[in-house]
Structure formats: C-alpha cells, structure tokens
Amino acid sequence: MHFHRVDLLMCTLRLHGTLVALAAAMFLGAGSLMASDPDRVDERVRELLGRMTVAEKIGQMTQVNGAGGSIPDELAEAVKTGRIGSILNEVDVDTVNRLQRLAVEESPNGIPLLMGRDVIHGFKTVLPIPLGQAATWNPDLVRRGARVAALEAASAGVNWSFAPMIDVTRDPRWGRIAESFGEDPLLHSVFGVAMIEGFQGEHLSEHGSIAACAKHFAGYGASESGRDYNTTNIPENELRNVYLPPFKASVDAGVATIMASFSDLDGVPASANAFLFRQILREEWGFEGFVVSDWASIEQLSIHGLTANDRESAHAAVTAGVNMEMATSTYADHLPGLLQAGEVDLELIDEMVAPILRTKLEMGLFENPYTDPESFPAMSNPDHLAVARELAEQSIVLLKNDDRVLPLDREKLTSLAVIGPLADDGYEQLGTWIFDGDETISQTPLQALREFLGESVSIRHLRGLETTRSRDTAEFEKAVSAATESDAVLVFVGEESILSGEAHSRADIGLPGAQLDLLRRLGETGKPVITVIMAGRPLTLGETADATDALLFAWHPGTMAGPAITNVLFGVEAPSGKLPVTFPRMVGQVPIYYAHKNTGKPATPETFRHIDDIPARMPQTSSGFVSSHLDAGYTPLYPFGFGLSYTEFEYSDIRLSDERVPMGESITVTATVQNVGEVEAEEVVQLYVRDPAANVTRPVRELKGFERVRLRPGERREVSFELTAADLAFYGRDMRLTTEPGSFHVWVGGDSNADLRATFTLSE
Ligand code: BGC
C-alpha cells in the first residue's frame, strides 16, 4: 500500500519537476516506508516489474561507460528513457548527480543508477596492492582500508566497486596476481570477506557504504602460462576445492554482486557458463545478488568461438544467468528480437532484472540517489593516510637480513646513499589500477627518509637507472661513488606499475632492465647494501638476494610507501609481513605452491640430485626417480607464509584438546610462541592441516587458520585455533562436500614449512 503512495508521488513529481526535492524530502521524513526495509523489498521489486516496459527491463540489464565529466545527448536520452541501469567510470560528482537526477526524476519509473568503478586498492588515497594487503595477514586492517576506499569513492558518487578480486592464482607471471590475495583459498576467503565488509559496512544503505563485486567467477587465475585472458582447464574437483571457496565465503558474507570472468572454463567461457551461475551460484549457494559480465565479455563469446554472432552471445549469456552486460550492447540490441522470436521469455528477463532492482533498493538508492561530498570526511585526510601507512608497513616482508644489517640505527649513521629508479617516484609506488589515485600526495621513500633523518644524516640520491626497465648504465659510476662515500646504501628497485595488472603478464619474472647489474656494482663497494623491492608480483630473486645484505619486499605500497618503508628500515616497527604466495627460484618451476599434492614420488633431500652433481654418462637408473627439476630442485626460493623479523620467534609445545575427536565436535590446537630476541615485534602464527589418506588426494598442507600476535622481548603466548569438521571438509570424487573420518596432521609455526606437528583422529 505504502508503495502506491511512492508511485503516485513520483508521477506528481515528474509533472512538477521543481517540487521534486521538497516533496521527496517530506516523503522521506515520513520514515519507515522506505523500500530498503528488507520486508518490503520483494514486494517493491514485483511492483516495479509490473510497471516496467520490456525496454526498461533490458535497460536495467545494460551498463555503459561514462563520458568522463560530461553527458552527451545520446547518454542523457538513454538514461531518461530508462535504457540504462548502470554507468561505469564516471566520478565527477556533478555529472553523477545530474545523471542520477535524469534517472530518478525523468525516467519512467524513476530507477536510480548504479555507478561502478574499479576501486581496487583505494581511491584517492592509494593503499598497497591487494597482494601486498594479503601480506599483512591482518583482515581487520584490510577491512579498515576498504572502508577508507568506500568513503572516498562514495564521496565522488561511486556506489559500486568492482572489488574484491578473489581469483586464487598460482602463477606469478600473470599480471593480475597484483590484484589478488595470492595463492591460497583461505587467504582469499578471509581477505575477500574483509574487503566486502569494509565496502558494504553493516548495511548497504548506510552512509558511505558501496556495493562490492566479487570477481572473476570463476577460475580466471588459472590462465594458462599466466598469459592474461588465456584458456583455463580446471577439473571440477580442483575448481570446487581451490577456486570456488572464496566466492562461497563472499556469498555467505552478503556480497551484493559477482562479476563473470573473461576466461574459458573447460570449453565454456564464463559469461555463458550456466554450470557456474545457475547450478553453483544460485542453486547450490542461494546467491540473491546479481551477476555482471566483464567488459565486453558477452560480445567476446563469438570471438572465443562459442557462438556465431552477437545474437547468439546474448542468448547464451542470459540463459546462463548473467544479469547485466558491461560496456557492450548485445543485450540491448538482441534481447528484444530474442523475446519476439520466443527464444527467450519474459519470465527469464524478469528473473534477471529482479536482483538488480533488489540491490538498488537494498542500497537505499531510491531514497538517496545523490552524493554530497560535504557529508563525507575529506579525501586523503590524516586518518585515511594513517590506515594506508599501517597497511603498507604490515605488508613489507623481510626476506634476508645478513649480519643483522637491519634495522638501521639513525644515531650511528652520518651519510646514506639512496639509489634506484623507485626511490623517489610518487607514481610508480602506487601500482596497477589507480584510476583515481593522486600521485601528488604520494610520500616517497626519499622524502620520508629526509624527513625522518633531518639534517643529521647527509643523503646522496641518484636514480641510477631512469626506469626499472632501463639498460642505460651511464649513471652507474656516479651511483657507485655516492655509495662509496656513504655509510650504507639503500637501493629501491623492482617493477614499475605498468609491468603488472590486467594484460600485463611477464614470461621472465626477474628484476627487469639493468637493475641487478646496478646492485652488483653497488655491492662491490663493500658498503652494506639494503635492497627494497617494489613490485606487483613475486620475482625470481635468487641473484638479487645474493647481491645484497638485506632484502625487503614492499609490493607496490601506495601513497604512504615512504613513511612505511622508513619505519621498517629504522626499526620503528619491525617487519611483520608474510608471503601470501610462493616465490620460485626460476620461472620454470611455475606453478609452484605450498598446497601441492604429494605425488607418488616426492623428492627429499636424500633422493634429489642436482644437475651439477650428476657425473657424465651416469646410468639413467642411478639417481632417484623423484618429482623435481634437475636444475631448480623441488623447493621454492621463499615459501608461502615466510617473512623474517628483527627478532626471532620460537614455537613449542603443540597440544590438542583431544587426540580422538568424534565427528561434529571441534578440536582445539594450541601452541606456544615466544619472542626470543630483543625487540618487540608482531608474528603471524599459522596453522596447517593435512589429511594423509582420503577419497581424493589432498594437499601436503593447507592453511586453516592464522593469528597476528604482538610480543615483547622474552614474552610468550599460547595461541589456540579451533578446528571443526567443516574446516576439514573437502569435495571428494562425488563432488560433494564431506568430512572423512581418519587421522589428520596439524602444524603450527611461522611459515608453511613449520615443523611442529601433532596428529589427531576424527572418528565417526
Ligand atoms: C576487468 C575487470 C574490471 C572491468 C571494468 C575489465 O577489463 O577484467 O576486472 O572491473 O574491466 O574496468
């Protein structure tokens, strides 16, 4: 009943445009009738669907690219006539509000627009790339970072972020690994949910909340050879056990939308994959939000070779359950004809449109379609910068620290050489996907070092190389002299932003250009060389590590790179980041990841023989038949979960609440961790599990829990993890989620090689 009042009101408003704002405000004042009231939403959706024309319905299924601060006549007309449900990439507040006004006040049913944007790791304030955020192993901080991003984006009129990207990937060649949380399903689930909570807040309709989008459904991270957009072939068992769990967790956390992947999954590109959207997402998981295609991914179905033309593509995507088309117009162009020909029925269209309307209602967009930047905290205010700094600080992973060259002691330093193409580049420290990032507010390492050290330390700064890819060594001599004249050398190298991200895959993941040569030349001075790497992916760092005394991996840290790195270098905060992805020795080892299967012939130190140790003409049978590479071995350079500190942590006394646990009861695993060094620091305590005999082979280890603890020198803490049958469940041969009785091993430690083990038995 109440909603009829809204409709009547809306009709009146359309007739008397100038009274709109006043009347709407009065109506809003009436309170409690709002369509975002959960009990009313479905009724309101049905009622709207009952009044919309077919063209308006297809309009809701259509998303177009914005014009960047203007509204061309064609766009205005399309919005006014209800031919568009969403616009992406429009972040000019006035333009957003004008567009919303056209939709709300002039379109036939006054349906507001979803304004989408890739808010991947911050907005104006740039946070570390998601892979860096994952290295914090701190979901609460990631949630706070996403809230900062949401507030800044919402103040610009964005109400929908195309994040988080929760594509598990085990291929550092893939440029989009930068946008991911690494190689592990649990990390993706935990951080994906944290980001969703940060974006969406307690409720979607809250001031400052924006809708999240879990992407890309599904399997994109398995692109063959890490080449972007490439084919993926993922057996269903692996899909369900590895690639889908983060999406399930996101759906359970109430993610508003899901994006289809560009990729071809076992011969059926995701945007036409009914198994993914109908069977798994809707039937098995009960997802009630909506699915958006990726950019032109419906049109691309014919390029994949699945369909013969756009008409067939529109048919394939809509029947598979893709609710909204991004950027291209196969739905707008062909759904009317498909309906007329009876190849698609109106029921299907209503089914596709309903969740889009429901999302808009739940977001409170009907009541609050406009943005008032004044009602938000200022962009990049000190609180936002503090969160960005904390995230960057906790993301930094210490990979090597010979002779405890770090932390540097400012009292003992008189001079410092600061070298490298990334030492003072406010743009390159930001990483990929920074459409709205502001490089002018970046605080670079050089600036932060100058500020931290003041006049007491003289800093000699040289780029050494123009970019990370440069091969021109002309400045090397000067860099070497600067190093020779200084007490210590800080080198900032890695990858420029453009070397990772979408469509920026690499086949060689070594340090680009002549950066390794630069490091070696600096090392010849005999001065302590400390290398800080900024990059969008794991790199093959064996030779780099050899050429330097200390190695910090900082990912692309964002706006606050400088203060974060400086704090870690000088021990204001001890490094506490842990790798969310394995670092290979050589690219030929890829994919190499900690949760691999054991194989029938696993290598061991006793059985493996390196290529250099094999005498000429050795008989084929004389070395072990084990799973390894003759030249690279079978271990990575740095394992998953790894990261050093300025102190050491000792693990002991692993205990179980019980050694036999009946199915359905939980078990508690406890271990003691002690800070046995001299500085206060944080450690990420990790729990791994193995099911050694199961209906399908299971990984040698799987991360099942983690906790960040802060310990003073000498302090010890008991850390407990609870494991339930659900934590031990997996998809077996029948593709059902089951927990099998039997024995399980558990390990607790500071990385995926943890050796403190216990075993329990789960009984029927
Ligand atoms: C990417 C998506 C992104 C979209 C919109 C596509 O190319 O794959 O992740 O959200 O563009 O910018």
Boltz pocket constraint, residues with backbone or C-beta under 6 A from the ligand:
constraints:
  - pocket:
      binder: B
      contacts: [[A, 118], [A, 162], [A, 215], [A, 294], [A, 295], [A, 502]]
      max_distance: 6.0
